[in-house]
Amino acid sequence: MSAHQQQIIFFRLWIDILQELLPSSLLEQFQQKEDEYLWIQEILTEQELIVDSTEQSIYRPYCNDKQKKYYSGKKKNHTLKNQIITTEKGTEIVDVIVGKRGPESDVN
């Protein structure tokens, strides 16, 4: 198993642990209830939201195709991106996205 694969497995393990310990985001709370989920999405479109992202360096993947997927030109490194979206005052966490490929855009 390559160092990159080990790092991804370790990262995914921590995601599972943290999801159990931390409170869920607004979107996670309503995701299973379709009518309420659509309602909260509609309300959030009228709100000003803050989007903040960070990139976390990872080992260079062995496979050339994976190297291209995870290479961030901004950081000049292979990275995973983490993103948090909050309400304007930061009182509510709207959504958290963890472990996406580094070159992806901040707003999904």
N, C-alpha and C positions, 0 to 999 in steps of 0.2 A: 504494500500500500504506500502510495507516494505521500510526501509531506503535505501537499495540497489536499489530498483526500482526507488525511487525518485532521487537518485544520477545519475542513468543512464539517466533518462528523462532530468534532468538539464544539464548534459554533452552534450547530443544530441542537446538540444536547443542552447547551445553556439556554437556547431559545425556549425549549420545552420547560425547563426548570423555572425560568423567569415568568413565563406565561401563567404558571400555576401560582406564583407568589404575588405578582403584581395585579392591581385591579384592571379589568378589561376596559378597552376604549369604548367610546359611545357607539361606534359602528359595530363593534363586536357584541355589545350588549343587545343590540336590536337585530342582528343579522338573521337569527332564526325566525323572527316574526316579520314576515314579508310586508304586511300593511304598515306596521310601525317603522320598519326600516325605510320604506319609501317616504314616510312622513318626516323622519329625522333627516334624511337626505335633502328634502325640500327646504326644511328650516335652515340647514347648514349652507345652502346655496345663497341665502340672504345674509349670512354672517361674514364678517372679515375674519379670515383664518391666518394663522402663522404656520409656515412650512419651513422646517429646518432639517438639513441633512448633513451627515458626516460620512466620510469614507474610511474604512478600516483596511489597512494593508493585510494581504495574505501572501503565502508562499506562491511563487511562480508555478502555475500548473505545468505538468510535464508535457501534455498533449498540446500541439500547436493550435488546434481549433479552440481549446479551452483558454489558451493564453489570450487569444483575440477577444473572447467573450468577456474576460475579467479585467482586461487592461484599461486603465483610466488615463487618458491623455492629460487630463487636468493634474492628476497626482503623479504622472509618469511612473506608475506602479500598478500592480494587480491588486484590485480592491473589491470589497463588498460594501454596499451602501446601506445605511440605516436612515430612516426618515421618520420624523414625528410631526404631527399636525395638531395644533391646539387652537382654542378660541383666542380671540384678540387679547384678553387679559390673562390668558394662560391658566384659567381656572378649571377648564375641562380638556382632557386629552381626547381628541376626535378620532385619531387613528395613528397606529404605529406600524411601520413597515421595516422589517429587519432582514438583512442578508441578501439583498438584491445585487445583481451584477453591477460593478462600479461604473461602467459607461452609461448606464440608464439615466434618463432625465429625472430631475427632482420631483416634479409633479406628475402623478400617474392618473 
